[in-house]
Amino acid sequence: MQGNSQSRISLPKSESLKKKYWTGSRKETLLGWLFIAPETIGIVVLGAFPLLFSLYLSFTDWDLVSGLKGINYVGFDNYIQLFQESKFYITLKNNLLYTAATVPLSIIIALVIAVVIHSVLYFKGYFKVVFFIPYIATTVAVAAVFSVLFHPSQGVINNLLMSFGIMDPPKWLGSTDFALWSIIIIAVWQVIGYNVVIYLAGLTAIPDDLYEAAEIDGANKWKQFTRITVPMLGTTTFFLTITSVINSFKVFDLVAFLTGGGPRNATNVLVYYLYEEGFQKFRMGYAATLSWVLFIVIGIITLLTVRMQRNQY
């Protein structure tokens, strides 16, 4: 007994400290960090570094073709020039109009469709798939189909309008008055399916007891919808609003494929303007400035939406 105790006491201090430090929880923590290390490194290399580099580029004059040696620091000249450009305000106005139209329309229509599907007893899965197909379809394919439908003379939509007696239908994508609204119609049609699926998930979480109690109290379907369904789906609506606002400011592919920002900048939006400056005119410093202004605009609108949500609830 004495020999065993003496042997334990005579262990080197460094070895005993190592045993105390590398406990089971510390080993598990180290193993966890090793597992997430590749993802963390990827985020830093592919996310944080480009973000900081773009911030630096926004204060430089770089035409991309000249290489890294052509980067010249110009301070706030790009920001001053940006806010003096009339084209920036045109694209910002178009983007705000696109957001103000697509976000509420896609949410309201999706909510109504979700409530109707939820009340149907049969074929719910079928309707979910039907409405979700446009969302999973590639945007280029959707744009190609609608470019045929919106054709001024041969399109199905204008031929249908002329059959109803409208002999001078809109030129749609070729008109400065209707081009942006044409893209809004396509965007709303494509995203409705996603919103419907999210709303259906929220509707299944509402207890049926609430509707039964409302019927006993004499509430009709409209009152049940406005007093129970809409408030109970407040969190879902808030989530869809935030994501829809962010996605609306990232619209690019529809504009690039259908109109190229035209006619006469009627459909030009911030991201397409950024693409023009950065990858057509090779003004990467100016394009980086646009990207940070876009980031600030999205941040402000998101914060305002969050504050409105908090004040409502």
Secondary structure, DSSP 8 states (H G I E B T S, - for coil): -HHHHHHHHTS-HHHHHHHHHS-HHHHHHHHHHHHHHHHHHHHIIIIIHHHHHHHHHTTEE--STT-GGG-EE-TTHHHHHHTT-HHHHHHHHHHHHHHHHHHHHHHHHHHHHHHHHHH-SS-HHHHHHHHHHHHHS-HHHHHHHHHHHT-TTT-HHHHHHHHTT-SS---GGG-TTTHHHHHHHHHHHHHHHHHHHHHHHHHHTS-HHHHHHHHHTT--HHHHIIIIIHHHTHHHHHHHHHHHHHHHTT--HHHHHHTTT-STTSS--HHHHHHIIIIIS--HHHHHHHHHHHHHHHHHHHHHHHHHHHHH-
